[in-house]
Amino acid sequence: MAYPTSVKESPSAGSQLPGIRGVLFDLDGVLYVGSGLVQGAVEAVARVRAAGIPRRFITNTSTLSRNSLLARLYGLGFDVDPEELLTAPQATATYLRTHFAGVPCHLLLEENVRRDFPDVNQAELEAAECIVVGDIGNSWSCELLDRIFNRLVQGARLICIHKNRFWQTCAGLRMDIGGYITALEYCTATQALVMGKPSPHFFGTALEELGLPPETVAIVGDDIDMDIGGGQAAGLRGVLVRTGKFRSAYTATSEIAPDRIIDSISDLPDLLGLTG
Ligand SMILES: [Mg+2]
């Protein structure tokens, strides 16, 4: 583990974030880490809900389908309306329906997540004109990368659910699919279409649903690149939590400056000035 876990003091720690009328919650690393609940997360979400603050739960997770994620949130005790959940696989399925209808697509996705893609004309990798990449666990290999590479140089489009650099598991940090996507981009001299955070389109969909201007909405996340950087690029305020994949050394060397850094989601109600 290269990154020390000591906490970097934010210059704005303890101060409130005024003018926030809506909240986007990242899931993994903010509300829970692996199978463990972040202490105070259920209460913090309940207080935001009770205050009548419009909210969306937005995630790049592509290991679980939308319904499985909802079941997980309910199992952990969160009070979430189904329409409040916005997932990167869901955004990808919508994009494919709009821009790649009928096009042969190869879905490099876990079985559970394929349920979110009922309309896709699924094809073998070697026959695909579009390749959708999500989390496939330990299935990555040099052979698979070469097969994708060869299809891409023949003109297939590369679509990724997200391009995260790393993620936090119960056993520590793990390299995420962004590394594989970047390798494929480099070797093919092409750019993948990124569907989840930090895509401005993904944040735009959430803002549209909330009906609020971006500067009045806070994204609360543990990923300084995808959550905070992506959110700020879309005009939102970025609140970084010191849970999940947060690492002080990585944060200290980042060019991204969060609007606020809080110890955990349990500090959010105070940050927003919620009473009761
Ligand atoms: Mg996260």
py3Dmol code that shows the C-alpha trace and the ligand (Angstrom):
import py3Dmol

protein = """\
ATOM      1  CA  MET A   1       0.000   0.000   0.000  1.00  0.00           C
ATOM      2  CA  ALA A   2       1.838   3.076  -1.257  1.00  0.00           C
ATOM      3  CA  TYR A   3      -0.511   5.734   0.008  1.00  0.00           C
ATOM      4  CA  PRO A   4      -0.367   6.712   3.669  1.00  0.00           C
ATOM      5  CA  THR A   5      -3.749   6.880   5.315  1.00  0.00           C
ATOM      6  CA  SER A   6      -3.038   9.858   7.546  1.00  0.00           C
ATOM      7  CA  VAL A   7      -5.524  12.655   7.098  1.00  0.00           C
ATOM      8  CA  LYS A   8      -4.688  15.880   5.305  1.00  0.00           C
ATOM      9  CA  GLU A   9      -6.331  18.836   6.975  1.00  0.00           C
ATOM     10  CA  SER A  10      -8.609  20.740   4.639  1.00  0.00           C
ATOM     11  CA  PRO A  11      -8.277  24.516   4.881  1.00  0.00           C
ATOM     12  CA  SER A  12     -12.054  24.688   4.874  1.00  0.00           C
ATOM     13  CA  ALA A  13     -12.714  21.899   7.349  1.00  0.00           C
ATOM     14  CA  GLY A  14     -15.550  22.682   9.694  1.00  0.00           C
ATOM     15  CA  SER A  15     -17.094  25.457   7.601  1.00  0.00           C
ATOM     16  CA  GLN A  16     -20.501  25.161   6.008  1.00  0.00           C
ATOM     17  CA  LEU A  17     -21.169  25.055   2.289  1.00  0.00           C
ATOM     18  CA  PRO A  18     -23.866  27.664   1.641  1.00  0.00           C
ATOM     19  CA  GLY A  19     -26.360  27.796  -1.195  1.00  0.00           C
ATOM     20  CA  ILE A  20     -26.739  24.053  -1.730  1.00  0.00           C
ATOM     21  CA  ARG A  21     -30.250  23.035  -2.816  1.00  0.00           C
ATOM     22  CA  GLY A  22     -29.582  19.550  -4.186  1.00  0.00           C
ATOM     23  CA  VAL A  23     -27.223  16.650  -3.484  1.00  0.00           C
ATOM     24  CA  LEU A  24     -25.716  13.890  -5.614  1.00  0.00           C
ATOM     25  CA  PHE A  25     -24.528  10.943  -3.533  1.00  0.00           C
ATOM     26  CA  ASP A  26     -21.843   8.618  -4.784  1.00  0.00           C
ATOM     27  CA  LEU A  27     -22.476   5.111  -3.423  1.00  0.00           C
ATOM     28  CA  ASP A  28     -19.404   2.904  -2.981  1.00  0.00           C
ATOM     29  CA  GLY A  29     -16.917   4.473  -0.593  1.00  0.00           C
ATOM     30  CA  VAL A  30     -19.435   7.066   0.607  1.00  0.00           C
ATOM     31  CA  LEU A  31     -22.477   5.150   1.874  1.00  0.00           C
ATOM     32  CA  TYR A  32     -20.737   1.779   2.169  1.00  0.00           C
ATOM     33  CA  VAL A  33     -17.347   0.173   1.547  1.00  0.00           C
ATOM     34  CA  GLY A  34     -17.585  -3.347   0.226  1.00  0.00           C
ATOM     35  CA  SER A  35     -20.222  -5.016   2.377  1.00  0.00           C
ATOM     36  CA  GLY A  36     -19.770  -2.619   5.315  1.00  0.00           C
ATOM     37  CA  LEU A  37     -21.943   0.407   6.004  1.00  0.00           C
ATOM     38  CA  VAL A  38     -20.179   3.737   6.611  1.00  0.00           C
ATOM     39  CA  GLN A  39     -21.077   4.799  10.134  1.00  0.00           C
ATOM     40  CA  GLY A  40     -23.814   7.438  10.180  1.00  0.00           C
ATOM     41  CA  ALA A  41     -24.571   7.125   6.447  1.00  0.00           C
ATOM     42  CA  VAL A  42     -28.191   5.983   6.827  1.00  0.00           C
ATOM     43  CA  GLU A  43     -28.919   8.822   9.259  1.00  0.00           C
ATOM     44  CA  ALA A  44     -27.196  11.426   7.037  1.00  0.00           C
ATOM     45  CA  VAL A  45     -29.214  10.409   3.971  1.00  0.00           C
ATOM     46  CA  ALA A  46     -32.401  10.391   6.076  1.00  0.00           C
ATOM     47  CA  ARG A  47     -31.721  13.931   7.299  1.00  0.00           C
ATOM     48  CA  VAL A  48     -31.154  15.220   3.756  1.00  0.00           C
ATOM     49  CA  ARG A  49     -34.396  13.518   2.728  1.00  0.00           C
ATOM     50  CA  ALA A  50     -36.305  14.896   5.734  1.00  0.00           C
ATOM     51  CA  ALA A  51     -35.068  18.410   4.885  1.00  0.00           C
ATOM     52  CA  GLY A  52     -36.748  18.053   1.481  1.00  0.00           C
ATOM     53  CA  ILE A  53     -33.466  18.465  -0.425  1.00  0.00           C
ATOM     54  CA  PRO A  54     -33.752  16.923  -3.912  1.00  0.00           C
ATOM     55  CA  ARG A  55     -31.173  14.170  -4.392  1.00  0.00           C
ATOM     56  CA  ARG A  56     -29.868  11.523  -6.733  1.00  0.00           C
ATOM     57  CA  PHE A  57     -27.651   8.537  -6.020  1.00  0.00           C
ATOM     58  CA  ILE A  58     -25.193   8.307  -8.900  1.00  0.00           C
ATOM     59  CA  THR A  59     -22.738   5.487  -9.332  1.00  0.00           C
ATOM     60  CA  ASN A  60     -20.176   4.157 -11.777  1.00  0.00           C
ATOM     61  CA  THR A  61     -20.587   0.670 -10.315  1.00  0.00           C
ATOM     62  CA  SER A  62     -20.940  -1.952 -13.019  1.00  0.00           C
ATOM     63  CA  THR A  63     -20.768  -5.070 -10.881  1.00  0.00           C
ATOM     64  CA  LEU A  64     -24.475  -4.972  -9.994  1.00  0.00           C
ATOM     65  CA  SER A  65     -27.618  -4.273 -11.993  1.00  0.00           C
ATOM     66  CA  ARG A  66     -29.861  -1.364 -11.056  1.00  0.00           C
ATOM     67  CA  ASN A  67     -32.333  -3.644  -9.277  1.00  0.00           C
ATOM     68  CA  SER A  68     -29.548  -5.419  -7.383  1.00  0.00           C
ATOM     69  CA  LEU A  69     -28.122  -2.047  -6.283  1.00  0.00           C
ATOM     70  CA  LEU A  70     -31.536  -0.918  -5.064  1.00  0.00           C
ATOM     71  CA  ALA A  71     -31.904  -4.180  -3.135  1.00  0.00           C
ATOM     72  CA  ARG A  72     -28.503  -3.588  -1.582  1.00  0.00           C
ATOM     73  CA  LEU A  73     -29.396  -0.028  -0.525  1.00  0.00           C
ATOM     74  CA  TYR A  74     -32.661  -1.230   1.003  1.00  0.00           C
ATOM     75  CA  GLY A  75     -30.834  -4.095   2.729  1.00  0.00           C
ATOM     76  CA  LEU A  76     -28.443  -1.610   4.325  1.00  0.00           C
ATOM     77  CA  GLY A  77     -31.378   0.483   5.560  1.00  0.00           C
ATOM     78  CA  PHE A  78     -31.360   3.435   3.129  1.00  0.00           C
ATOM     79  CA  ASP A  79     -34.626   5.142   2.277  1.00  0.00           C
ATOM     80  CA  VAL A  80     -34.279   5.666  -1.477  1.00  0.00           C
ATOM     81  CA  ASP A  81     -36.945   6.037  -4.157  1.00  0.00           C
ATOM     82  CA  PRO A  82     -36.151   3.895  -7.240  1.00  0.00           C
ATOM     83  CA  GLU A  83     -36.137   6.952  -9.526  1.00  0.00           C
ATOM     84  CA  GLU A  84     -33.447   8.540  -7.346  1.00  0.00           C
ATOM     85  CA  LEU A  85     -30.872   5.957  -8.461  1.00  0.00           C
ATOM     86  CA  LEU A  86     -28.872   6.801 -11.580  1.00  0.00           C
ATOM     87  CA  THR A  87     -26.298   4.205 -12.652  1.00  0.00           C
ATOM     88  CA  ALA A  88     -23.608   4.303 -15.323  1.00  0.00           C
ATOM     89  CA  PRO A  89     -24.831   1.010 -16.890  1.00  0.00           C
ATOM     90  CA  GLN A  90     -28.335   2.522 -17.078  1.00  0.00           C
ATOM     91  CA  ALA A  91     -26.908   5.633 -18.825  1.00  0.00           C
ATOM     92  CA  THR A  92     -24.985   3.340 -21.186  1.00  0.00           C
ATOM     93  CA  ALA A  93     -28.106   1.348 -22.080  1.00  0.00           C
ATOM     94  CA  THR A  94     -29.967   4.594 -22.814  1.00  0.00           C
ATOM     95  CA  TYR A  95     -27.075   5.807 -24.983  1.00  0.00           C
ATOM     96  CA  LEU A  96     -26.960   2.538 -26.943  1.00  0.00           C
ATOM     97  CA  ARG A  97     -30.721   2.641 -27.479  1.00  0.00           C
ATOM     98  CA  THR A  98     -30.410   6.174 -28.901  1.00  0.00           C
ATOM     99  CA  HIS A  99     -27.180   5.984 -30.900  1.00  0.00           C
ATOM    100  CA  PHE A 100     -26.468   2.280 -31.574  1.00  0.00           C
ATOM    101  CA  ALA A 101     -29.925   0.763 -32.049  1.00  0.00           C
ATOM    102  CA  GLY A 102     -29.607  -2.594 -33.823  1.00  0.00           C
ATOM    103  CA  VAL A 103     -25.806  -2.338 -34.052  1.00  0.00           C
ATOM    104  CA  PRO A 104     -24.025  -5.607 -33.109  1.00  0.00           C
ATOM    105  CA  CYS A 105     -22.552  -4.973 -29.650  1.00  0.00           C
ATOM    106  CA  HIS A 106     -20.331  -7.109 -27.476  1.00  0.00           C
ATOM    107  CA  LEU A 107     -21.002  -6.598 -23.775  1.00  0.00           C
ATOM    108  CA  LEU A 108     -17.945  -7.188 -21.605  1.00  0.00           C
ATOM    109  CA  LEU A 109     -20.047  -7.061 -18.472  1.00  0.00           C
ATOM    110  CA  GLU A 110     -20.860  -9.299 -15.563  1.00  0.00           C
ATOM    111  CA  GLU A 111     -23.982 -11.397 -16.030  1.00  0.00           C
ATOM    112  CA  ASN A 112     -25.952  -9.504 -13.394  1.00  0.00           C
ATOM    113  CA  VAL A 113     -25.402  -6.153 -15.154  1.00  0.00           C
ATOM    114  CA  ARG A 114     -26.396  -7.463 -18.593  1.00  0.00           C
ATOM    115  CA  ARG A 115     -29.969  -7.425 -17.296  1.00  0.00           C
ATOM    116  CA  ASP A 116     -29.848  -3.647 -17.717  1.00  0.00           C
ATOM    117  CA  PHE A 117     -29.284  -4.098 -21.490  1.00  0.00           C
ATOM    118  CA  PRO A 118     -32.387  -5.938 -22.716  1.00  0.00           C
ATOM    119  CA  ASP A 119     -32.571  -4.103 -26.073  1.00  0.00           C
ATOM    120  CA  VAL A 120     -29.001  -4.632 -27.224  1.00  0.00           C
ATOM    121  CA  ASN A 121     -28.238  -6.681 -30.330  1.00  0.00           C
ATOM    122  CA  GLN A 122     -25.580  -8.807 -28.645  1.00  0.00           C
ATOM    123  CA  ALA A 123     -22.743 -10.195 -30.781  1.00  0.00           C
ATOM    124  CA  GLU A 124     -19.535 -12.168 -30.347  1.00  0.00           C
ATOM    125  CA  LEU A 125     -16.481  -9.985 -29.872  1.00  0.00           C
ATOM    126  CA  GLU A 126     -15.084 -10.723 -33.337  1.00  0.00           C
ATOM    127  CA  ALA A 127     -18.405  -9.688 -34.974  1.00  0.00           C
ATOM    128  CA  ALA A 128     -19.046  -6.590 -32.851  1.00  0.00           C
ATOM    129  CA  GLU A 129     -19.160  -3.052 -34.208  1.00  0.00           C
ATOM    130  CA  CYS A 130     -19.397  -1.698 -30.693  1.00  0.00           C
ATOM    131  CA  ILE A 131     -17.663  -3.014 -27.578  1.00  0.00           C
ATOM    132  CA  VAL A 132     -19.015  -2.070 -24.163  1.00  0.00           C
ATOM    133  CA  VAL A 133     -16.575  -2.522 -21.282  1.00  0.00           C
ATOM    134  CA  GLY A 134     -17.452  -2.648 -17.594  1.00  0.00           C
ATOM    135  CA  ASP A 135     -16.128  -4.458 -14.546  1.00  0.00           C
ATOM    136  CA  ILE A 136     -15.323  -8.078 -15.306  1.00  0.00           C
ATOM    137  CA  GLY A 137     -13.282  -8.864 -12.226  1.00  0.00           C
ATOM    138  CA  ASN A 138     -10.381 -11.225 -12.849  1.00  0.00           C
ATOM    139  CA  SER A 139     -11.389 -12.034 -16.435  1.00  0.00           C
ATOM    140  CA  TRP A 140      -8.867  -9.589 -17.901  1.00  0.00           C
ATOM    141  CA  SER A 141      -5.975 -11.168 -19.803  1.00  0.00           C
ATOM    142  CA  CYS A 142      -3.443 -10.184 -22.463  1.00  0.00           C
ATOM    143  CA  GLU A 143      -5.339 -12.405 -24.878  1.00  0.00           C
ATOM    144  CA  LEU A 144      -8.633 -10.590 -24.222  1.00  0.00           C
ATOM    145  CA  LEU A 145      -6.974  -7.167 -24.582  1.00  0.00           C
ATOM    146  CA  ASP A 146      -5.477  -8.254 -27.914  1.00  0.00           C
ATOM    147  CA  ARG A 147      -8.849  -9.482 -29.160  1.00  0.00           C
ATOM    148  CA  ILE A 148     -10.475  -6.145 -28.267  1.00  0.00           C
ATOM    149  CA  PHE A 149      -7.517  -4.257 -29.750  1.00  0.00           C
ATOM    150  CA  ASN A 150      -7.829  -6.120 -33.061  1.00  0.00           C
ATOM    151  CA  ARG A 151     -11.540  -5.419 -33.266  1.00  0.00           C
ATOM    152  CA  LEU A 152     -10.998  -1.718 -32.529  1.00  0.00           C
ATOM    153  CA  VAL A 153      -8.367  -1.290 -35.257  1.00  0.00           C
ATOM    154  CA  GLN A 154     -10.953  -2.735 -37.632  1.00  0.00           C
ATOM    155  CA  GLY A 155     -13.272   0.139 -36.745  1.00  0.00           C
ATOM    156  CA  ALA A 156     -15.389  -1.019 -33.794  1.00  0.00           C
ATOM    157  CA  ARG A 157     -16.285   1.714 -31.255  1.00  0.00           C
ATOM    158  CA  LEU A 158     -15.129   1.401 -27.657  1.00  0.00           C
ATOM    159  CA  ILE A 159     -17.665   2.411 -25.015  1.00  0.00           C
ATOM    160  CA  CYS A 160     -16.754   2.193 -21.353  1.00  0.00           C
ATOM    161  CA  ILE A 161     -19.134   2.296 -18.421  1.00  0.00           C
ATOM    162  CA  HIS A 162     -16.492   4.324 -16.598  1.00  0.00           C
ATOM    163  CA  LYS A 163     -12.748   4.946 -16.599  1.00  0.00           C
ATOM    164  CA  ASN A 164     -12.007   4.817 -12.871  1.00  0.00           C
ATOM    165  CA  ARG A 165      -8.355   4.492 -11.906  1.00  0.00           C
ATOM    166  CA  PHE A 166      -8.732   2.409  -8.755  1.00  0.00           C
ATOM    167  CA  TRP A 167     -11.294   1.264  -6.220  1.00  0.00           C
ATOM    168  CA  GLN A 168     -11.414   0.305  -2.590  1.00  0.00           C
ATOM    169  CA  THR A 169     -12.160  -3.282  -1.643  1.00  0.00           C
ATOM    170  CA  CYS A 170     -12.207  -4.939   1.755  1.00  0.00           C
ATOM    171  CA  ALA A 171      -8.704  -6.228   0.912  1.00  0.00           C
ATOM    172  CA  GLY A 172      -7.328  -2.812  -0.102  1.00  0.00           C
ATOM    173  CA  LEU A 173      -7.057  -0.802  -3.313  1.00  0.00           C
ATOM    174  CA  ARG A 174      -7.419  -2.523  -6.672  1.00  0.00           C
ATOM    175  CA  MET A 175      -6.612  -1.242 -10.139  1.00  0.00           C
ATOM    176  CA  ASP A 176      -9.834  -0.410 -11.975  1.00  0.00           C
ATOM    177  CA  ILE A 177     -10.832  -0.750 -15.637  1.00  0.00           C
ATOM    178  CA  GLY A 178      -9.590   2.762 -16.509  1.00  0.00           C
ATOM    179  CA  GLY A 179      -6.119   1.257 -16.846  1.00  0.00           C
ATOM    180  CA  TYR A 180      -7.264  -1.250 -19.456  1.00  0.00           C
ATOM    181  CA  ILE A 181      -9.330   1.362 -21.302  1.00  0.00           C
ATOM    182  CA  THR A 182      -6.366   3.755 -21.413  1.00  0.00           C
ATOM    183  CA  ALA A 183      -4.097   0.979 -22.738  1.00  0.00           C
ATOM    184  CA  LEU A 184      -6.591   0.251 -25.528  1.00  0.00           C
ATOM    185  CA  GLU A 185      -6.921   3.970 -26.322  1.00  0.00           C
ATOM    186  CA  TYR A 186      -3.158   4.345 -26.529  1.00  0.00           C
ATOM    187  CA  CYS A 187      -2.583   1.317 -28.722  1.00  0.00           C
ATOM    188  CA  THR A 188      -5.421   2.157 -31.123  1.00  0.00           C
ATOM    189  CA  ALA A 189      -4.923   5.960 -31.048  1.00  0.00           C
ATOM    190  CA  THR A 190      -8.656   6.348 -30.442  1.00  0.00           C
ATOM    191  CA  GLN A 191     -10.771   7.633 -27.582  1.00  0.00           C
ATOM    192  CA  ALA A 192     -13.349   5.579 -25.743  1.00  0.00           C
ATOM    193  CA  LEU A 193     -16.790   7.039 -25.093  1.00  0.00           C
ATOM    194  CA  VAL A 194     -17.095   7.323 -21.304  1.00  0.00           C
ATOM    195  CA  MET A 195     -20.639   6.904 -20.000  1.00  0.00           C
ATOM    196  CA  GLY A 196     -20.462   7.382 -16.209  1.00  0.00           C
ATOM    197  CA  LYS A 197     -18.688   9.954 -14.073  1.00  0.00           C
ATOM    198  CA  PRO A 198     -16.811  12.178 -15.045  1.00  0.00           C
ATOM    199  CA  SER A 199     -18.874  12.442 -18.243  1.00  0.00           C
ATOM    200  CA  PRO A 200     -20.607  15.865 -18.365  1.00  0.00           C
ATOM    201  CA  HIS A 201     -23.576  14.116 -19.952  1.00  0.00           C
ATOM    202  CA  PHE A 202     -23.982  11.846 -16.910  1.00  0.00           C
ATOM    203  CA  PHE A 203     -23.902  14.789 -14.497  1.00  0.00           C
ATOM    204  CA  GLY A 204     -26.182  16.711 -16.874  1.00  0.00           C
ATOM    205  CA  THR A 205     -28.787  13.945 -16.711  1.00  0.00           C
ATOM    206  CA  ALA A 206     -28.784  14.104 -12.905  1.00  0.00           C
ATOM    207  CA  LEU A 207     -29.054  17.924 -12.919  1.00  0.00           C
ATOM    208  CA  GLU A 208     -31.886  17.788 -15.427  1.00  0.00           C
ATOM    209  CA  GLU A 209     -33.764  15.354 -13.196  1.00  0.00           C
ATOM    210  CA  LEU A 210     -33.238  17.592 -10.167  1.00  0.00           C
ATOM    211  CA  GLY A 211     -34.216  20.706 -12.126  1.00  0.00           C
ATOM    212  CA  LEU A 212     -31.506  22.752 -10.393  1.00  0.00           C
ATOM    213  CA  PRO A 213     -28.630  24.918 -11.646  1.00  0.00           C
ATOM    214  CA  PRO A 214     -25.257  23.145 -11.189  1.00  0.00           C
ATOM    215  CA  GLU A 215     -23.776  25.644  -8.730  1.00  0.00           C
ATOM    216  CA  THR A 216     -26.566  24.842  -6.251  1.00  0.00           C
ATOM    217  CA  VAL A 217     -25.846  21.111  -6.284  1.00  0.00           C
ATOM    218  CA  ALA A 218     -23.139  19.260  -4.329  1.00  0.00           C
ATOM    219  CA  ILE A 219     -21.618  15.956  -5.395  1.00  0.00           C
ATOM    220  CA  VAL A 220     -20.453  13.940  -2.405  1.00  0.00           C
ATOM    221  CA  GLY A 221     -17.844  11.369  -3.378  1.00  0.00           C
ATOM    222  CA  ASP A 222     -14.659   9.523  -2.432  1.00  0.00           C
ATOM    223  CA  ASP A 223     -13.072   9.730  -5.913  1.00  0.00           C
ATOM    224  CA  ILE A 224     -11.309  13.059  -6.386  1.00  0.00           C
ATOM    225  CA  ASP A 225     -10.992  12.528 -10.139  1.00  0.00           C
ATOM    226  CA  MET A 226     -14.367  11.161 -11.166  1.00  0.00           C
ATOM    227  CA  ASP A 227     -16.679  12.599  -8.491  1.00  0.00           C
ATOM    228  CA  ILE A 228     -15.041  15.899  -7.579  1.00  0.00           C
ATOM    229  CA  GLY A 229     -13.181  16.743 -10.802  1.00  0.00           C
ATOM    230  CA  GLY A 230     -16.042  15.563 -12.993  1.00  0.00           C
ATOM    231  CA  GLY A 231     -18.636  17.331 -10.869  1.00  0.00           C
ATOM    232  CA  GLN A 232     -16.738  20.608 -10.755  1.00  0.00           C
ATOM    233  CA  ALA A 233     -16.202  20.499 -14.532  1.00  0.00           C
ATOM    234  CA  ALA A 234     -20.000  20.274 -14.836  1.00  0.00           C
ATOM    235  CA  GLY A 235     -20.346  23.319 -12.542  1.00  0.00           C
ATOM    236  CA  LEU A 236     -21.241  21.481  -9.309  1.00  0.00           C
ATOM    237  CA  ARG A 237     -19.648  21.876  -5.880  1.00  0.00           C
ATOM    238  CA  GLY A 238     -17.432  18.951  -4.920  1.00  0.00           C
ATOM    239  CA  VAL A 239     -17.438  17.493  -1.403  1.00  0.00           C
ATOM    240  CA  LEU A 240     -14.762  14.842  -0.880  1.00  0.00           C
ATOM    241  CA  VAL A 241     -15.168  12.315   1.936  1.00  0.00           C
ATOM    242  CA  ARG A 242     -12.240  10.724   3.746  1.00  0.00           C
ATOM    243  CA  THR A 243     -13.748   7.244   3.466  1.00  0.00           C
ATOM    244  CA  GLY A 244     -13.583   4.586   0.738  1.00  0.00           C
ATOM    245  CA  LYS A 245     -10.763   5.123  -1.750  1.00  0.00           C
ATOM    246  CA  PHE A 246      -9.733   8.489  -0.255  1.00  0.00           C
ATOM    247  CA  ARG A 247      -5.964   8.661   0.211  1.00  0.00           C
ATOM    248  CA  SER A 248      -4.378  11.817   1.621  1.00  0.00           C
ATOM    249  CA  ALA A 249      -1.174  11.562  -0.446  1.00  0.00           C
ATOM    250  CA  TYR A 250      -3.116  11.088  -3.684  1.00  0.00           C
ATOM    251  CA  THR A 251      -5.361  14.048  -2.769  1.00  0.00           C
ATOM    252  CA  ALA A 252      -2.371  16.244  -1.888  1.00  0.00           C
ATOM    253  CA  THR A 253      -0.784  15.773  -5.316  1.00  0.00           C
ATOM    254  CA  SER A 254      -4.030  16.206  -7.269  1.00  0.00           C
ATOM    255  CA  GLU A 255      -4.640  19.345  -9.316  1.00  0.00           C
ATOM    256  CA  ILE A 256      -8.283  19.112  -8.261  1.00  0.00           C
ATOM    257  CA  ALA A 257      -9.260  21.165  -5.220  1.00  0.00           C
ATOM    258  CA  PRO A 258     -12.481  19.951  -3.578  1.00  0.00           C
ATOM    259  CA  ASP A 259     -14.832  22.699  -2.366  1.00  0.00           C
ATOM    260  CA  ARG A 260     -14.894  20.903   0.986  1.00  0.00           C
ATOM    261  CA  ILE A 261     -13.340  17.785   2.520  1.00  0.00           C
ATOM    262  CA  ILE A 262     -15.257  16.041   5.305  1.00  0.00           C
ATOM    263  CA  ASP A 263     -14.350  13.024   7.393  1.00  0.00           C
ATOM    264  CA  SER A 264     -17.383  11.066   6.256  1.00  0.00           C
ATOM    265  CA  ILE A 265     -20.945  11.358   4.997  1.00  0.00           C
ATOM    266  CA  SER A 266     -22.070  11.697   8.615  1.00  0.00           C
ATOM    267  CA  ASP A 267     -20.691  15.283   8.534  1.00  0.00           C
ATOM    268  CA  LEU A 268     -22.841  16.242   5.532  1.00  0.00           C
ATOM    269  CA  PRO A 269     -25.932  17.499   7.437  1.00  0.00           C
ATOM    270  CA  ASP A 270     -23.766  19.967   9.401  1.00  0.00           C
ATOM    271  CA  LEU A 271     -21.965  21.023   6.225  1.00  0.00           C
ATOM    272  CA  LEU A 272     -25.333  21.842   4.649  1.00  0.00           C
ATOM    273  CA  GLY A 273     -26.501  23.619   7.808  1.00  0.00           C
ATOM    274  CA  LEU A 274     -29.354  21.184   8.405  1.00  0.00           C
ATOM    275  CA  THR A 275     -30.930  21.420  11.804  1.00  0.00           C
ATOM    276  CA  GLY A 276     -32.830  18.670  13.609  1.00  0.00           C
TER     277      GLY A 276
END
"""
ligand_1 = """\
1
MG
Mg -17.068 5.945 -4.804
"""
view = py3Dmol.view(width=600, height=400)
view.addModel(protein, "pdb")
view.setStyle({"model": 0}, {"cartoon": {"style": "trace"}})
view.addModel(ligand_1, "xyz")
view.setStyle({"model": 1}, {"stick": {}})
view.zoomTo()
view.show()
